[in-house]
Amino acid sequence: MPVGQCQFWLNPGGNPNRIVKTLGYCLMVGRQILALKVGVRLPVPEPFFLSREGKIMAVNIYRNPFILALWAPLYLLVGTVAITNDFLMGAMFIMATLGLLGAYVTEFPIVSGLYPNEVVHKVAVSSLLGIVFGLVLWAASLAITGAEEGADSAPISPAGKFMATWVAISVPAYFSMAYMIRGLNKRDLEEEHRIREEKKKKKKGGGPPIMNRDRF
């Protein structure tokens, strides 16, 4: 729909849902013009986007990348409690996160629905990336300040240590998950699931016979 036709659809007596969708589409067109012609890209999520097949898709508020990405800091809140309390608990949290990745690889349904399972996978991946980023920051701080035992330094309270750890691993996890959810919304999960099921059926039917039964 061209830009000039946006005003045609915004009639006062129209359907409210249609008006909202048309406003969102006009906003998407305006952002595309700013990005392509002016070179300015607004850092706000678009209410509509173009899928890989060229279809115009509406962004559901429950699939907004910046809202769903909040699951990563919430998940890492539990991880921060485990990491700051005991090394063994932190290792168990990391192993549980790797278990979520293993369930995704083996196509074991953790929750019901294709999209929620993908979200769980993105939470696990972004959480591991945040933990790795936090370890890198911790190693860099030790390399800069030094790990001498007798060095004079201001003691950090347990609450401050908890907040510093949570922020250090949650900020990169949040942005990485928002990026991955944005790519997830452009995928056709039902079609991908159908293709996987067809491949499974072909693999089950294949295989060389052990013997030729016509001879017996």
C-alpha positions in Angstrom: 0.0 0.0 0.0 1.6 3.3 -1.0 2.1 6.1 1.5 -0.6 8.3 -0.1 -3.2 5.7 0.5 -2.8 5.7 4.2 -5.1 8.6 4.7 -7.8 6.9 2.6 -8.2 4.1 5.1 -8.3 6.4 8.2 -12.0 7.3 8.0 -13.8 8.2 11.3 -16.5 5.6 10.9 -14.1 2.7 10.1 -13.4 -0.4 12.1 -11.2 0.5 15.2 -9.0 -2.6 14.6 -8.6 -1.6 10.9 -7.7 2.0 11.9 -5.0 0.7 14.4 -3.5 -1.7 11.8 -3.5 1.1 9.2 -1.8 3.5 11.5 0.8 0.9 12.3 1.4 0.1 8.7 1.7 3.8 7.8 4.2 4.1 10.7 6.2 1.2 9.2 6.2 2.9 5.8 7.4 6.1 7.3 10.3 4.3 9.1 11.2 2.6 5.9 11.4 5.9 4.1 13.6 7.4 6.9 15.9 4.4 6.8 16.2 4.1 3.0 16.0 7.8 1.8 17.3 9.8 4.8 19.5 7.2 6.4 17.9 7.6 9.9 16.7 4.4 11.6 14.5 4.8 14.6 15.5 2.4 17.5 11.9 1.5 18.4 10.2 -1.8 17.5 8.0 -1.7 14.4 4.3 -2.7 14.9 4.5 -4.4 11.4 7.4 -6.1 9.7 8.1 -7.9 6.4 8.6 -11.7 6.7 11.1 -13.6 4.6 8.4 -14.5 2.2 7.5 -10.8 1.7 4.3 -11.0 3.7 3.2 -8.1 6.0 3.0 -9.5 9.6 1.6 -7.7 12.6 3.7 -7.8 15.8 1.7 -9.2 18.7 2.4 -7.5 22.0 3.1 -10.9 23.5 5.7 -11.5 20.9 7.4 -8.1 21.2 11.2 -8.7 21.3 11.7 -6.0 24.0 9.0 -7.5 26.2 9.9 -11.2 25.8 13.6 -10.3 26.3 12.7 -9.6 30.0 12.6 -13.4 30.6 16.4 -13.5 30.4 17.0 -11.1 33.3 14.3 -12.9 35.3 15.9 -16.3 34.6 19.3 -14.9 35.5 17.9 -13.6 38.7 17.8 -17.2 39.9 21.2 -17.8 38.4 22.6 -14.8 40.3 21.3 -16.2 43.6 23.0 -19.5 42.8 26.3 -18.0 41.6 26.7 -15.6 44.5 25.9 -18.1 47.2 27.8 -21.2 46.2 30.1 -22.4 43.4 28.3 -25.7 43.3 24.9 -24.1 43.0 26.2 -21.9 40.1 27.6 -25.0 38.3 24.2 -26.7 38.8 22.4 -23.7 37.3 24.7 -23.8 34.3 24.1 -27.5 33.8 20.4 -27.0 34.0 20.6 -24.3 31.3 22.6 -26.7 29.2 19.9 -29.3 29.8 17.4 -26.8 28.3 19.6 -26.6 25.2 19.8 -30.4 25.0 16.0 -30.7 25.2 15.7 -28.2 22.3 18.2 -30.1 20.2 16.5 -33.4 20.8 13.1 -31.8 20.1 11.9 -32.7 23.6 8.9 -30.4 24.4 9.6 -28.5 27.5 6.4 -26.4 27.3 3.4 -26.8 25.1 3.6 -24.9 21.8 6.3 -24.3 19.2 6.7 -20.6 19.9 7.1 -21.0 23.7 9.7 -23.8 23.2 11.6 -21.4 20.9 11.4 -18.7 23.6 12.8 -21.1 26.2 15.7 -21.9 23.9 16.4 -18.2 23.4 16.4 -17.7 27.2 18.9 -20.5 27.7 21.2 -19.2 24.9 21.1 -15.6 26.0 21.6 -16.5 29.6 24.8 -18.5 28.7 26.0 -15.6 26.7 25.4 -13.3 29.6 27.3 -15.6 32.0 30.2 -15.8 29.6 30.2 -12.0 29.3 30.2 -11.7 33.1 33.1 -14.1 33.4 35.1 -12.0 30.8 34.4 -8.8 32.8 35.4 -10.5 36.0 38.7 -11.8 34.5 39.4 -8.4 33.0 38.8 -6.7 36.4 41.2 -9.1 38.0 43.8 -8.5 35.3 43.5 -4.7 35.7 43.2 -4.3 39.5 45.2 -7.4 40.4 44.3 -10.3 42.8 46.6 -9.5 45.6 45.3 -10.5 49.0 46.8 -7.7 50.9 45.6 -4.9 48.7 43.5 -2.1 50.3 40.1 -2.0 48.8 36.6 -1.0 49.9 34.6 -4.1 50.9 31.5 -4.8 48.8 28.3 -5.6 50.6 26.5 -8.8 49.7 23.6 -6.8 48.2 26.0 -4.7 46.1 27.8 -7.9 44.9 24.4 -9.4 44.0 23.3 -6.4 42.0 26.7 -6.0 40.3 26.6 -9.6 39.2 23.0 -9.5 38.1 23.5 -6.4 36.0 26.7 -7.6 34.4 25.1 -10.8 33.1 21.6 -9.5 32.5 22.3 -6.5 30.3 24.1 -8.5 27.5 21.5 -11.3 27.9 18.6 -8.9 27.4 19.9 -7.4 24.2 21.0 -10.7 22.7 17.6 -12.2 23.4 15.8 -9.2 22.0 17.9 -9.7 18.8 17.1 -13.4 18.6 13.4 -12.9 19.3 13.3 -10.4 16.4 14.6 -13.1 14.1 12.3 -15.7 15.6 9.2 -13.6 14.8 10.1 -13.7 11.1 10.2 -17.5 11.0 7.3 -19.8 10.0 7.5 -22.3 12.9 4.5 -24.4 11.6 6.1 -24.9 8.2 9.4 -25.8 9.8 7.7 -28.3 12.0 5.9 -29.8 9.1 9.2 -30.2 7.1 10.9 -31.9 10.1 8.0 -34.3 10.5 8.2 -35.3 6.8 11.9 -35.9 7.2 11.3 -38.1 10.2 8.8 -40.2 8.3 11.2 -40.6 5.4 14.0 -41.7 7.7 11.7 -44.3 9.4 10.7 -45.8 6.1 14.2 -46.0 4.7 16.9 -48.6 5.4 18.1 -51.6 3.5 16.2 -54.9 4.1 18.0 -57.7 6.0 16.9 -60.4 3.7 14.8 -60.9 0.6 11.6 -62.4 2.0 10.4 -63.6 -1.5 12.9 -66.4 -1.4 11.4 -68.0 1.8 
